[in-house]
Amino acid sequence: MLKPQDRLIFALDVADKAAALKLARELRDEVGMFKVGLELYLAEGPTLIQALIDEVPLSAAKIFLDLKLYDIPATVRGALRTIPPGLAFITLPSDLGPTGLKKIVAAASTSMKILAVTVLTSVTAKDLQALGYDPKFAADPTQLVLLRAQMAQAAGCHGVVCSGREVKQVRELCGPDFVAVCPGIRPAWAAVAGDDQQRIVTPYEAVKNGADYIVVGRPIRQAQDPAAAARRVVKEIAEGMKG
């Protein structure tokens, strides 16, 4: 069973390797995993992953590469071959559809754990309506999340990324072994200026609702003492695990 600390993924959403390494060293003993996203990966390239492994140092299994690779299956399969083995998770958009997901997952390394991103936590019902989605999905994004979660599971994905507002239904639909990672986490004590996250919950709520992992970035990164902030989040996770 995962310990409270294991469930906390810290988002390394910083501009360069120096800042990433500094935070990773500071938080290595406080969080379970580090998420490398698009901004940092594009700024530093693939060598960043090896730098985290060698210079922090970190196990590859504590790195989550969140690139949401979106292209035709052949191109995505080629991109996956460049990723170092042993990472905790990588992400694909569920927008690739069942055919694309199946082809990519089938060709991926057996050691690669793939998560499908259901609906970004910044997306609102109005956004879905403007994009032309069926009114039943635009009115209730949870229904779209559930459709995509079931599709991802059928395609062979190991789990999904979804908001904490939907994770309870995802867990009920897809079962206990399907991994659920929840971003858009905002502790009640951490205000984020100009926040672009919309479908948010607290760490306690997300874990109580069934999240295996939660992703927290700015509330920890922007704190005066990031390590202390991480410990506060872990405490909330522990409370959520008690139910």
WORA-V488898 format. One record per backbone hydrogen bond with DSSP energy under -0.5 kcal/mol. CO is the residue of the C=O (numbers start at 1). NH is the residue of the N-H. If there is no record, write none. Layout:
co=<CO | CO>
nh=<NH | NH>
//
This chain:
co=<3 | 4 | 5 | 5 | 7 | 7 | 8 | 8 | 8 | 9 | 9 | 10 | 10 | 11 | 12 | 16 | 17 | 18 | 19 | 20 | 21 | 22 | 23 | 24 | 27 | 27 | 33 | 34 | 34 | 35 | 35 | 36 | 37 | 38 | 39 | 40 | 41 | 45 | 46 | 46 | 47 | 48 | 49 | 50 | 51 | 52 | 52 | 53 | 59 | 60 | 60 | 62 | 63 | 63 | 63 | 64 | 64 | 65 | 65 | 69 | 69 | 72 | 72 | 73 | 74 | 75 | 76 | 77 | 79 | 80 | 84 | 89 | 90 | 91 | 92 | 93 | 94 | 96 | 97 | 98 | 99 | 100 | 101 | 102 | 103 | 104 | 105 | 109 | 111 | 112 | 113 | 114 | 114 | 115 | 116 | 116 | 117 | 120 | 121 | 121 | 124 | 125 | 126 | 127 | 128 | 129 | 134 | 134 | 135 | 136 | 140 | 140 | 141 | 142 | 143 | 144 | 145 | 146 | 147 | 148 | 149 | 150 | 151 | 152 | 152 | 153 | 158 | 159 | 160 | 160 | 161 | 163 | 163 | 166 | 167 | 168 | 169 | 170 | 171 | 175 | 177 | 179 | 180 | 180 | 181 | 181 | 182 | 183 | 184 | 184 | 187 | 189 | 191 | 192 | 198 | 201 | 202 | 203 | 204 | 205 | 206 | 207 | 213 | 214 | 214 | 215 | 216 | 217 | 217 | 218 | 220 | 225 | 226 | 227 | 228 | 229 | 230 | 231 | 232 | 233 | 234 | 235 | 236 | 237 | 238 | 239 | 240>
nh=<7 | 7 | 8 | 32 | 9 | 214 | 10 | 32 | 33 | 11 | 216 | 12 | 35 | 13 | 14 | 20 | 21 | 22 | 23 | 24 | 25 | 26 | 27 | 28 | 30 | 31 | 10 | 36 | 64 | 12 | 37 | 66 | 41 | 42 | 43 | 44 | 45 | 48 | 49 | 50 | 51 | 52 | 53 | 54 | 55 | 56 | 58 | 58 | 62 | 63 | 88 | 34 | 65 | 88 | 89 | 36 | 66 | 67 | 91 | 71 | 93 | 75 | 76 | 77 | 78 | 79 | 80 | 81 | 82 | 83 | 87 | 65 | 115 | 69 | 117 | 96 | 97 | 100 | 101 | 102 | 103 | 104 | 105 | 106 | 107 | 108 | 108 | 112 | 113 | 114 | 90 | 158 | 159 | 92 | 118 | 161 | 94 | 123 | 198 | 199 | 128 | 129 | 130 | 131 | 133 | 132 | 137 | 138 | 139 | 140 | 143 | 144 | 145 | 146 | 147 | 148 | 149 | 150 | 151 | 152 | 153 | 154 | 155 | 156 | 157 | 156 | 179 | 116 | 162 | 181 | 118 | 166 | 167 | 170 | 171 | 172 | 173 | 174 | 175 | 178 | 179 | 160 | 212 | 213 | 162 | 183 | 215 | 164 | 186 | 201 | 190 | 191 | 193 | 195 | 200 | 186 | 206 | 207 | 208 | 209 | 211 | 210 | 182 | 9 | 216 | 185 | 11 | 220 | 221 | 222 | 223 | 229 | 230 | 231 | 232 | 233 | 234 | 235 | 236 | 237 | 238 | 239 | 240 | 241 | 242 | 243 | 243>
//
